[in-house]
Amino acid sequence: MNFYEERVLPHLIDWACSTRPNRKQREKIVPLAEGDVLEIGFGSGLNLPFYDAQKVRKIWGLEPSEGMRRKARPMVEKSELEVEFIDLPGESIPLDTNSVDTVLVTFSLCTITDAVAALQGMRRVLKPGGSLLFCEHGIAPDEGVRRWQQRLNPTWRRFAGGCNMNRDIPDLLGKGGFKVTADERMYIPGIRMLSYNYWGRARAA
């Protein structure tokens, strides 16, 4: 990791992901988590305030960036929730098969290099009947916006920590072995190329 990735990028990502529209999205999906939770892309802990502590036993926070884990620690220490970090990429989940009740992934599928492999790993650790809760930005429905997403994505990805603005979230979930059971989509306030959101619930297909 270079200085930009470890010392600058975590602050930029935290700022971008903590805007009011993004917080409103987190408010919709995070409180649905229950039991033992695997949060993919824990980041700086922005989801912590939105968990229902009465429903959650433990959170496994998968976050490969040391800079993000360092930024998250003060929030984790103040939280009443039990959090244990996993310092590995999303494609590597060192948990037992059928071991978690909920997988939560918010604004993270855009950055995982092999998102399908990561989703297959999430499916493996999810208990039968468990839920994957997701909230992600991705490919827009409007052709004009899509063209700009495709055009600018290579440059954007280089400076935004590997974030892709043009991923087809429902398609990725399907390829990862999930069936979407609750599906919401809309533009949230912000730059249109980055603000088309998908959120809902999925179960193992």
N, C-alpha and C positions, 0 to 999 in steps of 0.2 A: 504494500500500500504506500502511495506517495503522500506528501504533505496535504495536497488538495483533497484527496479522498478521505484522509483520516481527521483532518483538522478544520477544513473549510466546508466540504460537502455535507457533513452531518448537520451543521447549523442551517445551511440552505434548505436541505430537505425538511428539517423540522419546521422552518418558517413556512415553506410552501404547503406542507401537510397540515398545518394548524390554523389555516384560514377559517373564517366563520362558515363558509359553505361546506368545507370538508368536515368541520366539527358537527354540523347538522347531519351529515351523512353517517358519521360514526354513531350519533345518538339513535339513529334508526336501527342499526344492526347489532352493535356490541351488546346491548342489554339482553339479547336473545341467547347469549352463550350460557351454558350450564355445565355443571360437573367438572371433570378434568378437561382443561382446555389447552389446545396447542395453538398458539398464535404465531403465524408465519409472518416474518418481517416485523418484529416487535418494535424496531426503531427506537425512538426516544421515549416510548411509553405513552403516546398520545391517547391510546384506547383505555388506559387504566381508569380514568374517572367515570367511564361509561359502563363498566361492568356492574352487574347486580351481585354484590358481595354475598347476598343470601342464597344465591343459586350456584356460585362457583366455588369449587373446593381448592383447585390449584391451577396455575397458568404456567405452561412451558413456553417461554418466550424465545423463539428461534430468531437469532439476529447475528449474522456473520461479521458485521462491522464493529470493530473494537471502539471506534469513535462514537457510534450510536449507542452501544451498550454503556459506555462511560457517561453519555448524556442522559441516559435513562435511569441511572442508579439513584439519583436523589428522589425522583418520583416513585421508584419502587420502594425505597426505604420509608417513604411517608405513607404508602398504601397499606391498608389492612389485608390485602390479598397476598397469598403466598405465590411468589414468582421465582422460577428457576430458569436461568438463561441456558440456551443451547447455542454455542458459538460456531455454528456450521451453516453452510449454504442451504437454500431451500430444497435442493435435490438430495440432501443428506439428512435424514431424520432418524436419530438413534433411539427411537422408542419402540416398544414391543408392538407386535401386530394386535389390533383390536384393543388398544389401551387408552384411548381418549374418547370422551363423549361429544366434544365439539372441536372442530377446526375453524379458526377464524383467520381470514386473510383480507386485509384492507390496504388498498393502494400499494400492493407488493408484487402481484403477478406481472406487472409491467417491467420489473427489473430482474426477475429470475431468468437466468440464461436459458435453461431447459425447463420451461414452465410445465410442460406435459409430464416430464419425469417427476417433477416436484409434486404435482397433483396426484400422480399414481402413488407416490409415497404417502401423501395425506390420506388417500383412500385406504391404504394398507393399515395405518395406525388407528383409523376411525372404527369405533365399535359398530356392530350391526345395529341399524336404526339410528345411529348418530347423525349429526348434521354438519355440513360445511356451510359456514356463513361467509358471504363475500360482499365486498364493496370495492369496485375497481373503476378506474377510468379506462377508456379504450376507443376502438374504432367508432367513428361517428356515422349516423345514418345518411347524412347529407353528402351528396357527391362532391360538392365544392370543398367542404371541410375535409373529406377523406383525401382528396388530391393533395391538399396542403399537408396533412398528416404524413402521407407517404413521402412527399418531397422533402420535408424538414426532419423526418425521424432520424436519419443517420447522424446529422449534426447534433440534434437534441440529445440523442443517446450518449454521445461522446462526453457532453458536459453535464449531464444530469444523472450521473451514477449508473448508467446502463438502462435508464427508464425508456420504455418504448411507448409512444403515444398512439400507436395504431394496432394494438392487439385486439383480436376478436375474442372477447372474454367467454361468451357462451360456447364457442367452438372449442376453446381450450379446455373448459370444464368437461365437455363431452369426450374429448380425446383422453382426458385424464381419468375417465371412468365414472363420471358423475352425471346424474340426471337432475336438472334444475326443477325444483318444485315451487319456488316463488321467484318471480322474475320482474324486477322494476327497472325502468330505464328513463333517463332524461338528461338534458343539459342542466348543470348547476351553474350558478353565477361564476364567471371567470372567462379566461381565454378559451374560445370554442374548441380549438384543437386539443385542449387538455381537460375539457370540462364535461364530456359526455360520460355519464356514470351508469354502471350496471350494478345492481345490488339485489340480494335475496338469499335464498336457501337452496342447498342441493344435498342429495343423498347418493350413496353408492348405487350405481346402475346395476 
